[in-house]
Amino acid sequence: MSSGQLPVGFRFMPTDKELVTHYLMNKVFDRPVPAAEAIQDIDATQFYSTHPKNLVTFSCGEREWFFFIHEDDENCSPSAQERRNIRVVGNGVGFWKPNGSENPIHNEDGNVYASKIFLTYFSGSLRKAKKTHWKMVEYHLHSDSHTEEEYQVQRREWVLGQLKRGNAYNGL
């Protein structure tokens, strides 16, 4: 087995805290990201203008993919309210709809330093939509969870997206 190649049967299954602490925080602060090949970088404009099935490669029965989604400087650090809004994909091919409110992620001291929000993909327009099997969890750092100097170094806000394909996959 060559360096950087994962063993047969390996599954990337980090916990919420591991995703935020070891992956998202390292990405935000431009530090080395472990197993970087397991998480693809993508621009938010590209991610949210494409049907989820066109974002992934189907092989070996995968049902879960991870993305570092970055937003441009003008839309840096969306508010909690903006993250709860429906996100229209392309020219009305579908949309991501948040399910409920943001869920806090606590550090060892019990302080909230990140949050996650669950989304479901619907195909079609807002008026005539069909719920699909595509789900996503977005992980966001809170701006007050790190020092001001660290945060100001950043030019882009990164979000970690966990895209999931449900069992009832029928091509939508």
Buried (B, 14 or more C-beta within 10 A) or exposed (E): EEEEEEEEEEEEEBEBBEBBBBBBBBBBBEEEBEBBEBBBEBEBEEBBBBBBBEBBEEEEEEBBBBBBBBBEEEEEBBEEEEBBEEBBBEEBBBBBBBEEEBEEBEEEEEEBBBBBBBBBBBBBEEEEBEEBBBBBBBBBBBEEBBEEEEBEEBEBBBBBBBBBBEEEEEEB
